Amino acid sequence: MPKIINNPLSPDVFADAAIGFFTFNGNMRITLESARSDYSTSPIEVDRVVIGRLVMPVDSAEAMAKAILDQIGRMKAGGETPPNVTVQ
């Protein structure tokens, strides 16, 4: 596997939720949403806006899901959690 090269300029993406997913051509497509407000109205309206889609091979999505669930399990158990986890 090629080495990982850090890019300090890569953006962080915050999503309030994953609102759906499907598989196509061996890839998992996950649609992400964020709540956005419109301050031009009173009262303020909040909309759910699609902010992007994460597309990755199913095997990689499965490895990521397992790593996330493992980390959540450690957090709920009150145990020590590693400061970072690399999924490869």
Rosetta constraint file for C-alpha pairs under 8 A:
AtomPair CA 14 CA 34 HARMONIC 7.58 0.50
AtomPair CA 15 CA 32 HARMONIC 5.97 0.50
AtomPair CA 15 CA 33 HARMONIC 5.53 0.50
AtomPair CA 15 CA 34 HARMONIC 5.10 0.50
AtomPair CA 15 CA 51 HARMONIC 7.56 0.50
AtomPair CA 16 CA 32 HARMONIC 7.61 0.50
AtomPair CA 16 CA 33 HARMONIC 5.90 0.50
AtomPair CA 16 CA 34 HARMONIC 4.88 0.50
AtomPair CA 16 CA 35 HARMONIC 6.80 0.50
AtomPair CA 17 CA 32 HARMONIC 5.88 0.50
AtomPair CA 17 CA 33 HARMONIC 5.47 0.50
AtomPair CA 17 CA 34 HARMONIC 6.84 0.50
AtomPair CA 18 CA 30 HARMONIC 6.62 0.50
AtomPair CA 18 CA 31 HARMONIC 5.68 0.50
AtomPair CA 18 CA 32 HARMONIC 4.48 0.50
AtomPair CA 18 CA 33 HARMONIC 6.22 0.50
AtomPair CA 19 CA 30 HARMONIC 7.68 0.50
AtomPair CA 19 CA 31 HARMONIC 5.78 0.50
AtomPair CA 19 CA 32 HARMONIC 5.94 0.50
AtomPair CA 19 CA 33 HARMONIC 6.56 0.50
AtomPair CA 20 CA 30 HARMONIC 5.93 0.50
AtomPair CA 20 CA 31 HARMONIC 5.38 0.50
AtomPair CA 20 CA 32 HARMONIC 7.62 0.50
AtomPair CA 21 CA 28 HARMONIC 6.85 0.50
AtomPair CA 21 CA 29 HARMONIC 5.30 0.50
AtomPair CA 21 CA 30 HARMONIC 4.33 0.50
AtomPair CA 21 CA 31 HARMONIC 6.04 0.50
AtomPair CA 22 CA 28 HARMONIC 5.83 0.50
AtomPair CA 22 CA 29 HARMONIC 5.40 0.50
AtomPair CA 22 CA 30 HARMONIC 6.87 0.50
AtomPair CA 23 CA 27 HARMONIC 5.39 0.50
AtomPair CA 23 CA 28 HARMONIC 4.47 0.50
AtomPair CA 23 CA 29 HARMONIC 5.99 0.50
AtomPair CA 23 CA 58 HARMONIC 7.74 0.50
AtomPair CA 24 CA 28 HARMONIC 6.72 0.50
AtomPair CA 24 CA 29 HARMONIC 7.63 0.50
AtomPair CA 26 CA 57 HARMONIC 5.99 0.50
AtomPair CA 26 CA 58 HARMONIC 6.03 0.50
AtomPair CA 27 CA 55 HARMONIC 6.35 0.50
AtomPair CA 27 CA 56 HARMONIC 5.29 0.50
AtomPair CA 27 CA 57 HARMONIC 4.24 0.50
AtomPair CA 27 CA 58 HARMONIC 5.19 0.50
AtomPair CA 28 CA 54 HARMONIC 7.89 0.50
AtomPair CA 28 CA 55 HARMONIC 5.59 0.50
AtomPair CA 28 CA 56 HARMONIC 5.46 0.50
AtomPair CA 28 CA 57 HARMONIC 5.97 0.50
AtomPair CA 28 CA 58 HARMONIC 5.37 0.50
AtomPair CA 28 CA 61 HARMONIC 6.80 0.50
AtomPair CA 29 CA 53 HARMONIC 6.42 0.50
AtomPair CA 29 CA 54 HARMONIC 5.74 0.50
AtomPair CA 29 CA 55 HARMONIC 4.49 0.50
AtomPair CA 29 CA 56 HARMONIC 6.81 0.50
AtomPair CA 30 CA 53 HARMONIC 5.34 0.50
AtomPair CA 30 CA 54 HARMONIC 5.08 0.50
AtomPair CA 30 CA 55 HARMONIC 6.38 0.50
AtomPair CA 31 CA 50 HARMONIC 7.00 0.50
AtomPair CA 31 CA 51 HARMONIC 7.93 0.50
AtomPair CA 31 CA 52 HARMONIC 6.12 0.50
AtomPair CA 31 CA 53 HARMONIC 4.45 0.50
AtomPair CA 31 CA 54 HARMONIC 6.59 0.50
AtomPair CA 32 CA 50 HARMONIC 5.77 0.50
AtomPair CA 32 CA 51 HARMONIC 5.82 0.50
AtomPair CA 32 CA 52 HARMONIC 5.47 0.50
AtomPair CA 32 CA 53 HARMONIC 5.83 0.50
AtomPair CA 32 CA 54 HARMONIC 7.65 0.50
AtomPair CA 33 CA 48 HARMONIC 6.21 0.50
AtomPair CA 33 CA 49 HARMONIC 5.32 0.50
AtomPair CA 33 CA 50 HARMONIC 4.37 0.50
AtomPair CA 33 CA 51 HARMONIC 5.34 0.50
AtomPair CA 33 CA 52 HARMONIC 7.27 0.50
AtomPair CA 34 CA 48 HARMONIC 5.75 0.50
AtomPair CA 34 CA 49 HARMONIC 5.42 0.50
AtomPair CA 34 CA 50 HARMONIC 6.56 0.50
AtomPair CA 34 CA 51 HARMONIC 6.43 0.50
AtomPair CA 35 CA 46 HARMONIC 6.32 0.50
AtomPair CA 35 CA 47 HARMONIC 5.61 0.50
AtomPair CA 35 CA 48 HARMONIC 4.72 0.50
AtomPair CA 35 CA 49 HARMONIC 6.17 0.50
AtomPair CA 36 CA 46 HARMONIC 5.50 0.50
AtomPair CA 36 CA 47 HARMONIC 5.32 0.50
AtomPair CA 36 CA 48 HARMONIC 6.36 0.50
AtomPair CA 36 CA 49 HARMONIC 6.59 0.50
AtomPair CA 37 CA 44 HARMONIC 6.53 0.50
AtomPair CA 37 CA 45 HARMONIC 5.61 0.50
AtomPair CA 37 CA 46 HARMONIC 4.33 0.50
AtomPair CA 37 CA 47 HARMONIC 6.25 0.50
AtomPair CA 38 CA 44 HARMONIC 5.82 0.50
AtomPair CA 38 CA 45 HARMONIC 5.41 0.50
AtomPair CA 38 CA 46 HARMONIC 6.43 0.50
AtomPair CA 38 CA 47 HARMONIC 7.99 0.50
AtomPair CA 39 CA 44 HARMONIC 5.48 0.50
AtomPair CA 39 CA 45 HARMONIC 7.35 0.50
AtomPair CA 40 CA 44 HARMONIC 7.32 0.50
AtomPair CA 41 CA 45 HARMONIC 6.69 0.50
AtomPair CA 56 CA 60 HARMONIC 6.46 0.50
AtomPair CA 56 CA 61 HARMONIC 6.20 0.50
AtomPair CA 57 CA 61 HARMONIC 6.24 0.50
AtomPair CA 58 CA 62 HARMONIC 6.08 0.50
AtomPair CA 59 CA 63 HARMONIC 6.33 0.50
AtomPair CA 60 CA 64 HARMONIC 6.15 0.50
AtomPair CA 61 CA 65 HARMONIC 6.07 0.50
AtomPair CA 62 CA 66 HARMONIC 6.18 0.50
AtomPair CA 63 CA 67 HARMONIC 6.21 0.50
AtomPair CA 63 CA 87 HARMONIC 6.86 0.50
AtomPair CA 63 CA 88 HARMONIC 7.77 0.50
AtomPair CA 64 CA 68 HARMONIC 6.14 0.50
AtomPair CA 64 CA 87 HARMONIC 6.45 0.50
AtomPair CA 65 CA 69 HARMONIC 6.15 0.50
AtomPair CA 66 CA 70 HARMONIC 6.06 0.50
AtomPair CA 67 CA 71 HARMONIC 6.21 0.50
AtomPair CA 67 CA 85 HARMONIC 7.86 0.50
AtomPair CA 67 CA 87 HARMONIC 6.94 0.50
AtomPair CA 68 CA 72 HARMONIC 6.23 0.50
AtomPair CA 69 CA 73 HARMONIC 6.07 0.50
AtomPair CA 70 CA 74 HARMONIC 6.35 0.50
AtomPair CA 71 CA 75 HARMONIC 6.27 0.50
AtomPair CA 71 CA 81 HARMONIC 6.96 0.50
AtomPair CA 72 CA 76 HARMONIC 6.13 0.50
AtomPair CA 73 CA 77 HARMONIC 6.13 0.50
AtomPair CA 74 CA 78 HARMONIC 6.36 0.50
AtomPair CA 74 CA 79 HARMONIC 5.46 0.50
AtomPair CA 74 CA 80 HARMONIC 6.93 0.50
AtomPair CA 74 CA 81 HARMONIC 6.18 0.50
AtomPair CA 75 CA 79 HARMONIC 6.16 0.50
AtomPair CA 75 CA 80 HARMONIC 7.53 0.50
AtomPair CA 75 CA 81 HARMONIC 6.58 0.50
